[in-house]
């Protein structure tokens, strides 16, 4: 393969992969590097690609704003609370099985006992005042 | 014997993010917001649109993370989302609409900063004048140093097609930036 054909190949590689030899196809890298080192024309082609890369790299864009970062993180979903987790937390806050269970049992027993034995003055007789109100029994003067 | 694939360094973070780990989400943003913003800025030609694309891309990540399976490398997935969002925006632009090349650079004081900004503006204009897929190819491969195989996956094209995009892009840029290249110093050799 003559040198011009190889310089043409160098041009193709530079157009596709750029000036950085680390990005050149591994199978051709050594041969192309040797060509650049040994040929003035090849060096000129490589220098051209290097200049292009440097000019492109002059465009350093500014970093994204902190406000953009905050806006993105504001949309991170919060972990969903499961009802079972809430119940477990509530139970633990009450003291768990050692404290809460006996307390609930005592409350239930007391409530049942009081309810059965307490006298609130209930009767089967209708409340006369209530009946009067319901029937609008109060008399008003005619206009 | 084929070499083992390198494990994706982002996969554990994405899985943690999917499980609701807020710290993992913040780390992903810190790692990838810059590159995402840069690629979107170069493909779209303005930072306002790029910011919206960046927000959309991360929103999709938060939605997708609970179902994340490491079939593809995370960066490939993320930039594919960014690329698709950018292309959607470009297609939605009416023909003849100029992509507003807003001032994307820093406003520095002094002649040197002005000169740098002028060069940067010329580069941005030249890159923005490329067809969208050539812009995307250059953004990924030159500016973000992504490998050609991964970049081809992001763009949804063959490696040969990607290399054709890169070659055409560089030839165009060499023509458009010839004046700046002439001003640039010759590379030193050791």
Interface residues (C-beta under 8 A of the other chain):
Chain A: X12 X14 X15 X16 X17 X18 X43 X47 X48 X49 X50 X51 X52 X53 X54 X55 X56 X58 X59 X60 X61 X62 X63 X64 X65 X68 X69 X71 X72 X73 X75 X76 X77 X78 X79 X80
Chain B: X17 X19 X20 X22 X25 X26 X29 X30 X33 X34 X37 X38 X41 X42 X51 X54 X55 X58 X59 X62 X104 X105 X106 X116 X119 X120 X123 X124 X127 X138 X141 X142 X143 X148 X163 X166 X167 X170 X171 X173 X174 X177 X180 X181 X184 X186 X187 X189
